[in-house]
Amino acid sequence: ALQTSLSSFAHGLLPLATSVPCRGARPLHVARCLITHSPCRRPRTTAGLCGAQRRFALSSSGQSFHAHRINLFRPPCRSTQLMRCFASGRSVDPKAPKSEDEDDDYLEYYIDEYETEEKGAKNKKEKKRAKEPDPVIPAEFAEFAELMEKMDKMPAAQFDKMVEKKGVYPGPPSSESREGTSEALDALPDPSNFSEEVDLRSITSATLPSEMIAVPSELTVPPEEEANLEALYDTLMGSLDRPAMMDDLSQTELQIDAFWEAHERTPENYEKLVRGLGEQRRMEEALTVFDAMVSDGIAPQRDAFEALMYACAACGDAQQAESTLTRMQKTKQPVLSPHWANLAKAYFVGGASFNMCKDVLLRARESGVVEEPSLRNVLVEWSVHHNDMDRARKTMKAMRLQGIAPNIHTFNLMLRLYANNDELEKARDLLLEMEASEVSPDMDTHNLMINAYAARAAAMADLSDEQKTMFRRMKVDIEPARMLEEAQRQVARMVELGFYPDGMTYLNLLKACAGALDVGAAQRTLTRMLDNDLLPMPEHFHFLLTACVRDIAVGHAAGRPSAERLEQDDETLSVALSVPESMRALGLRVDEKTLDLVVAAHTHSFRASPSLNLLRTLFAEEGYDAPTQRACGLVAQLALTTKAPGVAHSLLRIMRTHGMDIPAHLEDLPKQIEIALDTPRLIHPKLPEVTYSKKAGGFVRPQLDPAVVKRWSVTPREQREIRVEKERLREILEQKRLQLGRGGHSRSLDVSRRQLEA
């Protein structure tokens, strides 16, 4: 009955879908997809279809209409323009260019020759599709199909003549049929407005001749199916809603009394509340709400028990999950795969071993339940949590061997594992495997791929000089900026597929910016997030500060920084200092981690005095009683690295002022630095491990003479004095250069150089 009803509905859409020859799509192929309600399996024919046609006629999901929501949220733009042109009384010349003086009355439209199919499929997927039989066309459309078949095989020149002379292809309607059409077309909604709901039936009846949309009289809709057809039509006409960026259940503090003031006491609302409390790790309250549902006379059904077991899984309460399962069996409620999956996850979250989680799977199999991917996904998730890549792969392979196809959640778990372990190539292969399995990527898939690019960018930036030299000799691109570009391209692909970047998308992008040491890109990412009306969370600013810290740390790791590097550090530090003020402007609380990262940026740039000032003032300005132990530890590490006992004394003084507990290793820090300053160390250039000796008659390991070792051994204190003296001599040399100028004597200049070298 639904097939018959949809035939009537598709026949009403058929003139609209075939009124414009889409680029690369044959009219007969589009017509067959509409008439038989089968999703189009020709990926080469989707390029020229606009939004509504692509979603209705050329759906690539391979599902039936009732299996998923297909959104037809606007009429095709080209079809609307063509109907406006017909209503104005003009004939369409397919090859005529658009006139600048007639923007609304004349339509620019080009008809390309139809593409011919290539002989032989290029891959296994196309070979499989090539063997599929053509959809069966209903008898009432046989005459139309025959006409479309002729048009499909017709040369382009003959097709154009038929359009102009015979009018077989939809052309300008007669003057009688055009009466009153202009007014109806003026009332058409703007096709560029996605949010405007459109009644496509009224559009086709108002803009196309009656003979083009006539439905055979013998085609009727059973009365009992009219309601279903109307519901399906409303679903198809509904606009795409913007997905929620955050889960309200986990981000908002649930108040039970306030919840019942805004909602009725229905089984669905009880289930929602139980799930929300479980998501917030409030197991006792979830049990209280479940018991209250029973007290209100609502008998718990399968979904209610599933919500309670979901709460047990979120809290890791395996004992309560077992008692809930026993309660279901006593009340003769069917225990299905989701219930067993939640039981296994309760063991997993509670810290159980892999074998204990696997025992739940064996119990489910013994009970005769139909195994779903959700049961196996718990085992994959256990492997991901424990970073066991081999076990995760074996679990996924076992799924396939037992005929259980991995779903999108399975692939996302594996992507998370690859991203955490910097396995970008395996993540890309997994995307190809998803495509071969006809599993469409979702929002999490794109976010995880961006995270994989971020991990590779960080790994490239942290390579040592020896590793960089080795990779460059192998002609391997190791520029972190390239991975940042790939992450940005992934966002562009995500937008093309109809997904809105959410807070997690921008968080992963900021992580990629931090990995690539690009502070400017991180600032631009935050700006774009605000432009899209998304409120950043403190974690977004944490990654901006991480980019600042990594940029400074990697810049100083190569050795003594240059003057240009120091100027760049000043700009980076100004960005870090502006973060707390920006967070306050957005109404966000400046947390301790933000302040710790600001201090870390200064300590990694070896700014001792500013770091101490931040400990004195920054935390007090944000309402904290004392600096954190982590911030004090960063300043202590700076004092130890620079061998500055004065910095260590100042740090201890600040900690005592704020009444902080001073660890034992910090109490002795000034004494340790003094001892290190007076401990001599060898500064002689490194000797080769093996060298040839003519006297020894072969290769030997060179060793320094004790007198040479004594002469080249200096204490850090002496080395610092030498460095200060070299700086003084360098200033003297620069002053003499300025005094002598071009016409001066060079003898005194040479003497100064010799002094400097000595």
C-alpha positions in Angstrom: 0.0 0.0 0.0 2.8 2.4 0.8 4.4 1.5 -2.6 1.2 2.4 -4.4 0.8 5.6 -2.4 4.3 6.7 -3.1 3.8 6.1 -6.8 1.1 8.8 -6.7 3.4 11.1 -4.8 6.4 10.5 -7.0 4.3 11.0 -10.1 3.4 14.5 -8.9 7.1 15.2 -8.4 8.1 13.7 -11.7 7.6 16.7 -14.0 9.5 18.9 -11.5 12.4 16.5 -11.4 12.6 16.1 -15.1 11.8 19.6 -16.2 15.5 20.4 -16.1 18.1 18.1 -17.7 20.6 17.8 -14.8 24.3 17.7 -15.7 25.4 14.1 -16.1 22.0 12.6 -15.1 19.8 10.9 -17.7 16.1 11.7 -17.4 15.1 8.1 -17.6 17.4 7.2 -14.8 16.0 9.9 -12.6 12.5 9.0 -13.5 13.0 5.4 -12.6 14.4 6.3 -9.2 11.3 8.5 -8.6 8.7 6.0 -9.9 10.1 2.9 -8.2 11.2 4.6 -5.0 14.6 2.9 -5.3 17.6 5.0 -4.2 19.9 5.9 -7.1 23.1 3.9 -7.1 24.9 5.9 -9.7 27.4 8.2 -8.0 28.3 9.9 -11.3 24.8 11.3 -11.7 24.6 13.4 -8.5 26.8 16.3 -9.6 24.2 18.3 -11.4 21.2 17.8 -9.1 20.3 20.6 -6.7 19.4 20.0 -3.1 15.8 18.6 -3.3 16.5 16.3 -6.2 19.7 14.9 -4.7 18.0 14.1 -1.4 14.8 12.6 -3.0 15.9 10.9 -6.2 19.6 10.3 -5.7 19.9 9.2 -2.1 23.1 7.3 -1.6 22.2 5.7 1.7 20.7 2.6 0.2 17.8 2.5 2.7 14.1 2.5 2.2 12.1 5.6 2.8 10.8 4.5 6.2 14.2 3.6 7.4 15.6 7.1 7.7 14.6 10.7 7.4 14.9 12.2 3.9 14.6 16.0 4.0 13.3 17.9 1.0 13.5 21.4 2.3 13.2 23.5 -0.8 12.2 23.2 -4.5 15.0 22.9 -7.0 16.4 26.3 -7.8 16.8 25.7 -11.5 13.3 24.2 -11.8 11.8 27.3 -10.1 13.7 29.6 -12.4 12.5 27.6 -15.4 8.9 27.7 -14.3 9.2 31.5 -13.9 10.5 31.7 -17.4 7.6 29.6 -18.8 5.1 31.7 -17.0 6.5 34.8 -18.5 5.7 33.5 -22.0 9.2 33.2 -23.3 10.7 30.1 -25.0 13.9 28.7 -23.7 16.8 28.5 -26.0 19.2 26.0 -24.4 22.3 27.4 -26.0 21.6 31.2 -25.7 23.7 33.2 -23.3 22.1 35.1 -20.5 21.2 38.7 -21.3 22.2 41.3 -18.7 19.1 43.3 -19.3 16.7 40.5 -18.7 17.8 39.0 -15.4 14.4 37.7 -14.2 12.6 37.1 -17.6 15.3 35.1 -19.4 17.1 32.1 -18.0 20.7 31.1 -18.7 20.7 27.4 -19.1 22.9 25.0 -21.0 22.2 21.5 -21.9 25.2 19.3 -22.0 25.4 16.0 -23.9 24.6 13.1 -21.7 27.5 11.2 -20.4 28.0 7.6 -21.6 28.7 4.9 -19.1 32.2 3.4 -19.1 32.6 -0.2 -20.1 33.6 -2.3 -17.1 33.5 -1.0 -13.5 36.6 0.5 -12.0 36.2 -1.2 -8.6 34.3 -4.0 -7.0 31.5 -1.7 -5.8 30.7 -0.5 -9.4 30.9 -4.1 -10.7 28.4 -5.1 -8.1 26.1 -2.3 -9.1 26.5 -3.0 -12.8 25.0 -6.5 -12.2 21.9 -5.2 -10.5 18.7 -5.3 -12.6 17.0 -2.0 -13.6 14.0 -1.1 -11.3 10.7 -2.5 -12.4 8.5 0.3 -13.8 4.8 0.1 -13.0 2.4 -0.5 -15.9 0.8 2.9 -15.6 4.1 4.6 -16.4 5.1 2.3 -19.3 4.2 4.8 -22.0 6.1 7.6 -20.3 9.1 5.3 -19.8 9.2 4.4 -23.4 9.2 8.1 -24.3 12.1 8.7 -21.9 14.0 5.8 -23.3 13.8 7.4 -26.8 14.9 10.7 -25.4 17.8 9.1 -23.5 19.2 7.6 -26.7 18.6 10.7 -28.9 21.5 12.7 -30.2 21.9 16.2 -28.7 21.1 18.0 -32.0 17.9 16.1 -32.5 17.0 16.6 -28.9 17.3 20.3 -29.2 15.2 20.4 -32.4 12.5 18.4 -30.5 12.6 20.9 -27.7 12.2 23.8 -30.0 9.6 22.4 -32.6 7.7 19.5 -31.2 7.5 20.6 -27.5 8.0 17.0 -26.2 10.3 18.2 -23.5 8.5 20.5 -21.1 8.2 23.8 -22.8 6.2 27.1 -22.5 2.6 26.3 -21.6 -0.2 27.7 -23.7 -1.8 31.1 -23.1 -4.8 29.4 -21.6 -2.8 27.4 -19.1 -0.7 30.4 -18.2 -3.6 32.4 -16.9 -3.2 33.1 -13.3 0.2 31.4 -13.2 2.3 34.6 -12.8 0.5 35.5 -9.6 1.2 32.0 -8.2 4.8 32.2 -9.2 5.3 35.5 -7.5 4.1 33.9 -4.2 6.8 31.2 -4.5 9.3 31.2 -1.6 12.9 32.2 -2.2 14.8 28.9 -3.0 17.9 30.2 -1.2 16.0 30.3 2.1 16.5 26.8 3.5 14.3 27.3 6.6 11.2 28.1 4.6 8.7 25.2 4.3 7.4 24.6 0.8 4.3 22.8 -0.3 5.6 21.1 -3.5 2.1 19.9 -4.5 0.7 23.4 -4.7 3.8 24.5 -6.7 3.4 21.8 -9.3 -0.3 22.3 -9.7 0.1 26.1 -10.0 3.0 26.2 -12.4 2.8 23.2 -14.7 0.1 22.2 -17.2 -2.5 19.8 -16.1 -1.6 17.2 -18.7 1.9 17.1 -17.2 0.8 16.2 -13.7 -2.2 14.1 -14.4 -2.4 10.9 -12.3 -4.1 7.8 -13.8 -7.6 7.5 -12.6 -7.1 3.8 -11.6 -4.3 4.8 -9.2 -6.0 5.2 -5.8 -4.7 5.4 -2.2 -6.3 3.1 0.4 -8.0 5.1 3.1 -6.1 3.3 5.9 -2.8 4.5 4.3 -3.7 8.1 3.9 -2.5 9.1 7.3 0.8 7.3 6.8 1.3 9.0 3.5 0.6 12.4 4.9 3.1 11.8 7.7 5.7 10.6 5.2 5.0 13.7 3.1 5.4 16.0 6.1 8.7 14.3 7.0 10.0 14.7 3.4 9.0 18.4 3.4 10.5 19.1 6.8 13.7 21.2 7.0 16.9 20.0 8.5 17.3 21.1 12.1 20.6 22.3 13.3 22.0 19.5 15.6 22.7 20.3 19.2 26.3 20.9 20.0 26.3 19.7 23.5 24.4 17.0 25.3 22.0 18.8 27.6 21.8 15.8 29.9 25.4 15.8 30.7 26.2 19.5 30.6 23.2 20.8 32.6 22.6 20.1 36.2 19.3 18.3 36.4 16.9 19.3 39.2 14.2 16.7 39.6 11.5 19.1 40.9 12.2 21.6 38.2 12.1 18.9 35.6 8.6 17.7 36.7 7.4 21.3 36.7 8.2 21.6 33.0 7.2 18.0 31.9 4.3 15.7 32.4 4.8 12.4 34.3 4.8 10.1 31.2 6.9 6.9 30.8 9.0 8.7 28.2 9.9 11.6 30.5 10.7 9.1 33.3 13.1 7.3 31.0 14.7 10.6 29.9 15.2 11.7 33.5 16.7 8.3 34.5 19.1 8.5 31.6 20.1 12.1 32.4 20.8 11.3 36.1 22.9 8.3 35.0 24.8 10.5 32.6 25.6 12.8 35.5 26.7 9.8 37.7 23.8 10.2 40.1 22.8 6.6 40.4 20.9 6.8 43.7 18.7 9.5 42.4 18.1 7.5 39.2 16.9 4.6 41.2 14.7 6.9 43.3 13.0 8.2 40.1 12.6 4.7 38.7 10.9 3.5 41.9 8.7 6.7 41.8 7.6 5.7 38.4 6.4 2.3 39.8 4.7 4.1 42.7 2.8 6.3 40.2 1.2 3.1 38.7 3.4 3.1 35.6 4.6 -0.5 34.9 8.2 -0.4 33.7 8.5 -1.7 30.1 11.5 -2.7 28.1 12.6 0.9 27.4 12.4 1.9 31.0 14.6 -1.0 32.1 17.0 -0.1 29.3 17.2 3.5 30.6 18.0 2.2 34.1 20.6 -0.1 32.8 22.1 2.7 30.8 22.4 4.7 34.0 24.1 1.7 35.6 26.5 1.5 32.7 27.3 5.2 32.9 28.0 4.9 36.7 29.9 1.6 36.4 27.5 -0.1 38.8 27.6 -3.7 37.6 25.8 -5.1 40.7 22.8 -2.9 40.2 22.8 -3.8 36.5 22.7 -7.5 37.4 19.8 -6.9 39.8 17.9 -4.9 37.1 18.5 -7.8 34.6 17.1 -10.3 37.2 14.1 -8.0 37.8 13.4 -8.0 34.0 13.5 -11.8 33.9 11.1 -12.1 36.8 8.6 -9.7 35.2 9.0 -11.6 31.9 10.3 -8.6 30.0 12.4 -9.5 26.9 16.1 -9.0 27.6 17.5 -7.8 24.2 20.9 -7.0 22.9 20.9 -3.3 24.3 20.3 -4.6 27.8 23.2 -7.0 27.6 25.4 -4.3 26.1 24.7 -2.0 29.0 25.5 -4.8 31.4 28.8 -5.4 29.7 29.6 -1.7 29.8 28.7 -1.5 33.5 31.4 -4.1 34.1 33.8 -2.2 31.8 33.3 1.2 33.4 33.5 -0.4 36.8 37.1 -1.6 36.0 36.5 -5.2 35.1 38.8 -7.2 32.9 38.3 -8.0 29.3 37.3 -11.6 30.0 34.6 -10.5 32.4 33.1 -8.3 29.7 33.4 -11.1 27.3 31.5 -13.4 29.7 28.5 -11.1 29.4 28.6 -11.6 25.6 28.7 -15.4 26.1 25.7 -15.2 28.5 23.8 -13.2 25.9 24.5 -15.8 23.3 23.3 -18.6 25.5 20.1 -16.8 26.1 19.3 -16.8 22.4 19.4 -13.1 21.9 20.2 -11.8 18.4 23.7 -10.3 18.6 24.0 -6.7 17.5 27.1 -4.6 17.0 26.5 -2.8 20.2 27.5 -5.9 22.2 30.8 -6.2 20.4 31.3 -2.5 20.6 31.7 -2.7 24.3 34.7 -5.0 23.8 36.2 -2.7 21.2 35.6 0.3 23.6 37.4 -1.7 26.4 40.4 -2.1 24.0 40.4 1.6 23.1 40.3 2.6 26.7 43.2 0.4 27.6 45.0 1.4 24.3 45.2 -2.3 23.2 45.3 -2.0 19.4 45.8 -5.7 18.7 42.8 -6.7 20.8 40.6 -4.1 19.2 41.5 -5.4 15.7 40.9 -9.0 16.7 37.5 -8.1 18.1 36.6 -6.3 14.9 37.8 -9.2 12.8 35.8 -11.6 14.9 32.7 -9.5 14.3 33.1 -9.9 10.6 33.8 -13.6 10.8 30.5 -14.1 12.7 28.5 -12.1 10.2 28.1 -9.0 12.4 28.7 -5.9 10.3 30.5 -3.2 12.2 28.3 0.0 12.5 29.4 3.6 12.6 30.1 3.4 16.4 32.5 0.6 15.8 34.4 2.5 13.2 34.5 5.6 15.3 36.0 3.7 18.2 38.7 2.4 16.0 39.3 5.9 14.6 39.7 7.2 18.2 42.3 4.5 18.9 44.2 5.3 15.7 44.1 9.1 16.5 45.4 8.6 20.0 48.3 6.5 18.7 49.2 8.7 15.8 48.2 6.1 13.2 47.0 8.5 10.5 47.5 6.1 7.6 45.4 3.4 9.3 42.7 6.0 10.0 42.6 6.8 6.3 42.4 3.1 5.4 39.5 2.8 7.9 37.6 5.5 6.1 38.0 3.6 2.8 36.8 0.5 4.6 33.7 2.4 5.8 33.0 3.5 2.3 33.3 -0.1 1.1 30.9 -1.2 3.8 28.4 1.5 2.8 28.6 3.1 6.3 28.1 6.8 6.0 30.4 8.9 8.3 28.8 11.0 11.0 29.8 14.1 12.9 32.1 12.1 15.3 33.9 10.5 12.3 34.9 13.9 10.9 35.9 15.2 14.4 38.0 12.1 15.0 39.8 12.5 11.6 40.6 16.1 12.6 42.0 14.8 15.9 44.2 12.3 13.9 45.6 15.1 11.9 46.3 17.1 15.1 48.2 14.2 16.6 50.3 13.8 13.4 51.1 17.6 13.4 52.2 17.4 17.1 54.4 14.4 16.3 56.0 16.2 13.4 56.7 19.3 15.4 58.4 17.2 18.2 60.8 15.4 15.9 64.5 15.8 16.9 67.0 17.2 14.5 68.4 13.8 13.6 65.0 12.5 12.8 64.1 15.5 10.7 67.4 15.0 8.7 66.6 11.3 8.2 63.0 12.0 6.9 64.2 14.8 4.6 66.7 12.4 3.1 63.9 10.0 2.5 61.9 12.8 0.8 59.2 12.7 3.4 57.1 15.8 4.1 57.4 16.5 7.8 56.0 20.1 7.9 53.4 20.3 10.7 51.6 23.1 8.7 50.6 20.5 6.1 48.6 18.5 8.7 46.9 21.6 9.8 45.8 22.2 6.2 44.5 18.7 6.0 42.5 19.2 9.2 41.0 22.4 7.7 40.1 20.5 4.5 38.4 17.9 6.6 36.2 20.6 8.1 35.4 21.8 4.5 34.4 18.3 3.5 32.2 18.0 6.6 30.4 21.2 5.7 29.8 20.0 2.1 28.1 16.9 3.5 25.7 19.0 5.5 27.2 18.8 9.0 27.6 21.9 11.1 30.9 22.3 12.9 30.3 22.1 16.6 32.3 22.8 19.7 34.2 19.5 19.4 35.1 20.3 15.8 36.7 23.6 16.8 38.3 22.0 19.8 40.1 19.5 17.5 41.0 22.3 15.1 42.6 24.2 18.0 44.4 21.0 19.0 45.8 20.8 15.4 46.9 24.5 15.6 48.7 23.7 18.9 50.4 20.7 17.3 51.5 22.7 14.3 52.8 25.5 16.6 50.6 28.1 14.8 49.3 30.6 17.4 47.8 32.8 14.7 45.7 30.0 13.2 44.5 29.2 16.8 43.4 32.8 17.2 41.6 32.8 13.8 39.8 29.5 14.7 38.5 31.0 17.9 37.3 34.1 16.0 35.5 32.0 13.5 33.9 30.0 16.3 32.5 33.2 17.8 31.3 34.4 14.3 29.3 31.2 14.1 27.5 32.0 17.4 29.3 29.2 19.3 30.3 30.0 22.8 33.8 28.7 23.5 34.4 26.6 26.6 37.5 26.9 28.8 39.0 23.9 27.0 39.1 25.9 23.7 41.2 28.6 25.4 43.4 25.9 27.0 44.5 24.7 23.5 45.2 28.3 22.5 47.5 28.6 25.5 49.0 25.2 24.7 49.8 26.5 21.2 51.6 29.5 22.8 53.6 27.2 25.2 54.6 24.8 22.5 55.6 27.5 20.1 57.9 29.1 22.7 59.3 25.7 24.0 60.1 24.3 20.6 61.7 27.7 19.5 64.0 27.6 22.5 64.9 23.9 22.3 67.2 24.5 19.3 69.6 26.6 21.4 70.1 30.2 22.3 67.3 32.2 20.8 67.9 35.0 18.3 66.7 38.5 18.5 63.9 37.7 16.0 62.9 34.7 18.1 62.7 36.9 21.2 60.4 39.4 19.4 58.2 36.5 18.4 58.1 35.4 22.0 56.9 38.8 23.1 54.0 38.6 20.7 53.1 35.1 21.9 53.3 36.1 25.5 50.9 39.1 24.8 48.4 36.6 23.3 48.7 34.4 26.4 48.2 37.3 28.8 45.0 38.3 26.9 43.3 35.0 27.4 42.0 35.6 31.0 40.6 38.9 30.0 38.9 37.4 26.9 37.4 34.6 29.1 36.0 37.2 31.5 34.4 39.1 28.6 32.6 36.0 27.5 31.3 35.3 31.0 33.6 32.3 31.5 35.3 31.6 34.8 39.1 31.6 34.5 40.1 28.3 35.9 43.3 27.3 37.5 44.5 25.4 34.4 44.3 28.6 32.3 46.5 30.5 34.8 48.9 27.6 35.0 49.3 27.7 31.2 49.9 31.5 31.3 52.7 30.9 33.8 54.1 28.1 31.7 54.4 30.3 28.7 56.6 32.7 30.7 58.7 30.0 32.3 59.4 28.3 28.9 60.6 31.7 27.6 63.0 32.0 30.6 61.3 35.1 31.9 62.0 34.7 35.6 60.9 38.1 36.9 57.5 38.2 35.0 56.9 34.6 36.2 57.3 35.6 39.8 55.1 38.6 39.4 52.4 36.4 37.9 52.5 34.2 41.0 52.0 37.3 43.2 49.2 39.0 41.3 47.5 36.9 38.6 45.9 34.3 40.9 44.7 36.9 43.4 43.0 38.9 40.5 41.0 35.9 39.6 39.8 35.3 43.1 42.2 32.5 44.2 43.7 32.5 47.6 47.1 31.2 46.5 49.0 30.0 43.4 48.7 26.3 42.4 51.4 23.8 43.1 51.8 23.3 39.4 52.6 26.9 38.8 55.1 27.0 41.6 56.7 23.8 40.3 57.1 25.5 36.9 58.9 28.5 38.4 61.1 26.0 40.5 62.0 24.2 37.3 63.0 27.5 35.8 65.2 28.3 38.8 66.9 24.9 38.5 67.4 25.2 34.8 68.9 28.7 34.8 70.9 28.0 38.1 69.3 31.0 39.7 69.2 30.6 43.6 67.7 34.1 43.9 64.6 32.9 41.9 64.3 29.9 44.2 64.5 32.1 47.3 61.8 34.4 45.9 59.6 31.4 45.1 59.8 30.1 48.7 59.0 33.6 50.0 55.8 33.8 47.9 54.7 30.3 49.0 55.2 31.1 52.6 53.3 34.4 52.2 50.2 32.6 50.9 50.4 29.9 53.5 51.1 27.1 51.1 52.6 23.7 52.0 56.2 23.6 50.8 57.4 20.1 49.7 60.7 18.9 50.9 62.4 19.0 47.5 61.5 22.7 47.2 62.8 23.6 50.7 66.2 22.4 49.7 66.1 23.9 46.2 68.4 27.0 46.8 71.0 24.7 48.4 70.8 22.3 45.5 71.4 25.2 43.1 74.4 26.5 45.1 75.9 23.0 45.0 75.3 22.7 41.3 76.9 26.1 40.6 80.2 25.0 42.4 80.3 21.5 40.8 82.8 21.5 37.9 81.9 19.9 34.6 83.8 19.2 31.4 83.1 21.6 28.5 85.6 20.1 26.1 84.2 19.4 22.6 83.0 15.8 22.2 85.6 13.4 20.8 84.9 10.8 18.1 84.1 7.4 19.5 86.7 5.7 17.3 89.7 7.2 15.4 92.8 5.8 13.6 96.2 6.0 15.3 99.3 5.4 13.4 101.3 5.0 16.6 98.9 2.3 17.8 98.7 0.8 14.4 94.9 0.7 14.2 91.7 2.2 15.5 91.5 3.3 19.1 89.0 5.0 21.4 90.5 8.5 22.0 90.7 9.7 25.6 91.6 13.0 27.1 94.7 13.6 29.1 94.0 14.3 32.8 95.7 17.7 32.5 93.4 18.5 29.6 90.4 17.4 31.5 91.4 19.6 34.5 92.0 22.6 32.2 88.6 22.2 30.4 86.6 21.6 33.6 84.8 24.7 34.9 81.9 25.3 37.3 78.7 26.8 36.1 79.4 29.9 38.2 82.7 30.4 36.4 81.0 29.7 33.1 78.5 32.4 33.9 81.3 34.9 34.7 82.9 34.1 31.4 79.7 34.7 29.6 79.2 38.0 31.3 82.8 39.0 30.4 82.2 38.0 26.7 79.1 40.2 26.6 81.1 43.1 28.1 83.9 42.7 25.5 81.3 42.4 22.7 79.8 45.7 23.8 83.3 47.3 23.9 84.0 46.0 20.4 80.7 47.5 19.1 81.5 50.9 20.6 84.9 51.0 19.0 83.4 50.1 15.7 81.1 53.1 16.0 84.0 55.4 17.1 86.4 54.3 14.3 83.9 54.4 11.5 85.1 53.8 7.9 88.3 56.0 8.1 89.6 54.8 11.4 92.6 52.5 12.2 91.9 48.8 12.3 94.8 47.9 14.6 93.0 48.6 17.8 89.9 46.9 16.4 92.1 43.8 15.7 93.4 43.9 19.3 89.8 44.0 20.6 88.9 41.0 18.5 91.9 39.1 19.9 90.8 40.0 23.4 87.3 38.8 22.6 88.6 35.5 21.2 90.9 35.0 24.2 
